[in-house]
Amino acid sequence: MTNISKRRIKGRFDDLTAPPPDTTGMPEDVAERKIREHQEKKQRVIHRRKELTPLLHDLENVGIVVDDVWDLVNTNEDYLEAVPVLIRHLELPYSEGNKEGIVRALTVKAARPDAIQPLLRQFRNATDNDAVGLKAAIANALDVVADKSVMDDLIALSLDSEHGPARADLVRKLARWKRDPRAQHALEHLVDDPYIEVGGRARKALGK
């Protein structure tokens, strides 16, 4: 059996080791609320990381040791060997916070091209259509990893207003391809999109 060398990747932030808030000079009720919120946040992190146990185990099996998938998001280190594991776990039923961490960890060029289709499926299936959240994070990942082989998919998703402002980064991707007539036509249509995040990106791309 081959021994795999392991390396620990530490993110720049760790909610579990963050010190409690300085409540000096605060009214007693405010100080108590701040401390309580800090403790509750730590408990949420503990619960979220417990759910991540299968992913963290699989990452360690390929030589990547982390306490949290967000450690990969908050690092400048490369983690190419982790990408296939992340893609596999992307399509498992994690909670939204952990799913977003996986998505953001895949928002790297090293995830091309294998992550493209899984990310497209995740975007179609996600139900939060807000400008910030899981679906918007998936759009941001597609902006980084998608190539022209899925341009027609991105155009169709960008033109579908049911996806709301979460489409904004898909439009940014189309803006990079605006010399292609297909992208150009889609951007011209999106100029009048009812969501300012989407229409604004289209207008900026076309210089309007």
C-alpha positions as CSV (number, residue, x, y, z in Angstrom):
1,M,0.0,0.0,0.0
2,T,1.4,3.4,-1.0
3,N,1.9,5.9,1.7
4,I,0.5,9.3,0.8
5,S,2.4,12.3,2.2
6,K,0.1,14.6,4.0
7,R,0.1,18.4,4.4
8,R,-2.0,20.6,6.6
9,I,-3.7,23.6,5.1
10,K,-4.7,26.3,7.5
11,G,-7.2,29.0,6.5
12,R,-6.6,32.6,7.3
13,F,-9.6,32.6,9.6
14,D,-10.9,30.1,12.2
15,D,-14.2,30.8,13.9
16,L,-13.6,28.2,16.6
17,T,-10.4,29.9,17.8
18,A,-11.5,33.5,17.4
19,P,-11.4,35.2,20.8
20,P,-14.7,36.4,22.4
21,P,-15.7,40.0,21.7
22,D,-14.3,42.7,23.9
23,T,-17.2,43.9,25.9
24,T,-15.4,46.5,27.9
25,G,-17.6,49.5,28.6
26,M,-20.7,47.9,27.1
27,P,-24.0,47.9,29.0
28,E,-24.4,44.5,30.8
29,D,-27.3,43.4,28.5
30,V,-25.4,44.2,25.3
31,A,-22.3,42.5,26.6
32,E,-24.2,39.4,27.5
33,R,-25.8,39.3,24.1
34,K,-22.5,39.7,22.3
35,I,-21.0,36.8,24.3
36,R,-24.1,34.7,23.7
37,E,-23.9,35.3,20.0
38,H,-20.2,34.4,19.9
39,Q,-20.9,31.1,21.7
40,E,-23.8,30.3,19.5
41,K,-21.7,30.9,16.4
42,K,-19.1,28.5,17.7
43,Q,-21.7,25.9,18.3
44,R,-23.0,26.3,14.7
45,V,-19.4,25.9,13.4
46,I,-19.0,22.7,15.5
47,H,-22.2,21.3,14.1
48,R,-21.4,22.2,10.5
49,R,-17.9,20.7,10.8
50,K,-19.4,17.5,12.2
51,E,-21.4,17.1,9.0
52,L,-18.2,17.6,7.0
53,T,-16.5,14.5,8.5
54,P,-16.9,12.3,5.3
55,L,-15.4,15.0,3.2
56,L,-12.5,15.8,5.6
57,H,-11.8,12.1,5.7
58,D,-11.7,11.7,1.9
59,L,-9.5,14.8,1.7
60,E,-7.0,13.4,4.2
61,N,-6.9,10.2,2.1
62,V,-5.5,12.2,-0.8
63,G,-3.0,14.0,1.5
64,I,-4.9,17.2,2.3
65,V,-5.5,17.8,6.0
66,V,-8.0,20.6,6.9
67,D,-10.3,21.3,9.8
68,D,-13.0,22.8,7.5
69,V,-13.6,23.0,3.8
70,W,-13.5,26.8,4.2
71,D,-9.8,26.4,5.0
72,L,-9.3,25.7,1.3
73,V,-11.3,28.8,0.5
74,N,-9.2,31.0,2.8
75,T,-5.7,29.8,1.7
76,N,-3.2,30.8,-1.0
77,E,-1.9,27.3,-1.2
78,D,-2.6,25.0,-4.2
79,Y,-4.7,21.9,-3.5
80,L,-5.0,20.2,-6.9
81,E,-5.3,16.8,-5.5
82,A,-8.4,17.8,-3.5
83,V,-10.4,18.9,-6.6
84,P,-11.7,15.4,-7.6
85,V,-12.8,14.8,-4.0
86,L,-14.5,18.2,-3.8
87,I,-16.3,17.5,-7.1
88,R,-17.6,14.2,-5.8
89,H,-18.9,15.7,-2.6
90,L,-20.4,18.7,-4.4
91,E,-23.3,16.5,-5.4
92,L,-23.9,15.1,-1.9
93,P,-26.7,16.5,0.4
94,Y,-24.7,18.9,2.6
95,S,-26.2,21.8,4.4
96,E,-26.1,25.1,2.5
97,G,-23.1,26.5,4.4
98,N,-21.0,23.5,3.7
99,K,-22.2,23.2,0.1
100,E,-21.2,26.8,-0.4
101,G,-17.8,26.1,1.1
102,I,-17.3,23.2,-1.4
103,V,-18.4,25.5,-4.3
104,R,-16.1,28.3,-3.3
105,A,-13.2,25.8,-2.9
106,L,-13.9,24.8,-6.5
107,T,-13.8,28.4,-7.7
108,V,-10.2,27.9,-9.0
109,K,-8.8,27.3,-12.4
110,A,-7.5,23.9,-11.3
111,A,-11.2,22.7,-11.3
112,R,-11.4,23.0,-15.1
113,P,-13.0,21.3,-16.9
114,D,-14.2,18.5,-14.6
115,A,-16.2,20.8,-12.3
116,I,-18.2,22.5,-15.1
117,Q,-21.1,20.1,-15.5
118,P,-21.5,19.4,-11.8
119,L,-21.6,23.1,-11.1
120,L,-24.2,23.6,-13.9
121,R,-26.4,20.9,-12.3
122,Q,-26.0,22.6,-8.9
123,F,-27.0,26.0,-10.3
124,R,-30.1,24.6,-11.9
125,N,-31.1,22.8,-8.7
126,A,-30.4,25.5,-6.2
127,T,-33.5,27.4,-5.1
128,D,-32.0,30.6,-3.5
129,N,-32.1,33.1,-6.3
130,D,-30.7,36.1,-4.3
131,A,-27.7,38.2,-5.3
132,V,-25.8,36.6,-2.3
133,G,-25.9,33.0,-1.3
134,L,-25.3,29.5,-2.6
135,K,-26.6,30.0,-6.1
136,A,-24.7,33.2,-6.6
137,A,-21.6,31.4,-5.3
138,I,-22.1,28.7,-8.0
139,A,-22.5,31.4,-10.6
140,N,-19.2,32.9,-9.4
141,A,-17.5,29.5,-9.7
142,L,-18.8,29.0,-13.2
143,D,-17.4,32.4,-14.1
144,V,-14.0,31.0,-13.2
145,V,-14.2,27.5,-14.5
146,A,-16.6,27.4,-17.4
147,D,-15.4,27.4,-21.0
148,K,-17.1,28.0,-24.4
149,S,-18.2,24.4,-24.6
150,V,-21.1,25.4,-22.2
151,M,-21.7,28.9,-23.6
152,D,-25.2,27.9,-24.8
153,D,-26.0,26.6,-21.3
154,L,-24.8,29.8,-19.7
155,I,-26.8,31.9,-22.1
156,A,-30.0,29.9,-21.4
157,L,-29.5,30.3,-17.7
158,S,-28.6,34.0,-17.9
159,L,-31.8,34.7,-19.9
160,D,-34.0,32.8,-17.5
161,S,-35.3,35.5,-15.1
162,E,-36.5,32.8,-12.7
163,H,-32.9,32.5,-11.5
164,G,-33.2,36.1,-10.3
165,P,-30.1,38.2,-9.5
166,A,-28.1,35.1,-8.8
167,R,-27.3,35.1,-12.5
168,A,-25.1,38.2,-12.3
169,D,-21.8,36.3,-12.5
170,L,-23.0,34.3,-15.4
171,V,-23.6,37.5,-17.2
172,R,-20.1,38.6,-16.3
173,K,-18.8,35.4,-18.0
174,L,-20.8,36.2,-21.1
175,A,-19.2,39.7,-21.1
176,R,-15.8,38.0,-21.4
177,W,-17.1,36.3,-24.5
178,K,-18.8,39.4,-26.0
179,R,-17.0,39.1,-29.3
180,D,-18.9,35.9,-29.9
181,P,-22.2,36.8,-31.6
182,R,-24.2,34.4,-29.3
183,A,-22.9,36.2,-26.2
184,Q,-23.3,39.6,-27.8
185,H,-27.0,38.9,-28.6
186,A,-27.7,37.6,-25.1
187,L,-26.1,40.6,-23.5
188,E,-28.2,43.0,-25.7
189,H,-31.3,41.1,-24.5
190,L,-30.2,41.3,-20.9
191,V,-29.7,45.1,-20.9
192,D,-33.4,45.4,-20.0
193,D,-33.4,42.6,-17.4
194,P,-35.7,43.5,-14.4
195,Y,-32.9,42.7,-11.9
196,I,-30.4,45.6,-11.7
197,E,-27.5,43.2,-10.8
198,V,-28.1,41.4,-14.2
199,G,-29.0,44.3,-16.4
200,G,-26.2,46.4,-14.9
201,R,-23.6,43.8,-15.9
202,A,-25.0,43.6,-19.4
203,R,-25.0,47.4,-19.8
204,K,-21.4,47.6,-18.5
205,A,-20.2,44.9,-20.9
206,L,-21.8,46.7,-23.9
207,G,-20.7,50.2,-22.7
208,K,-24.2,51.5,-22.3
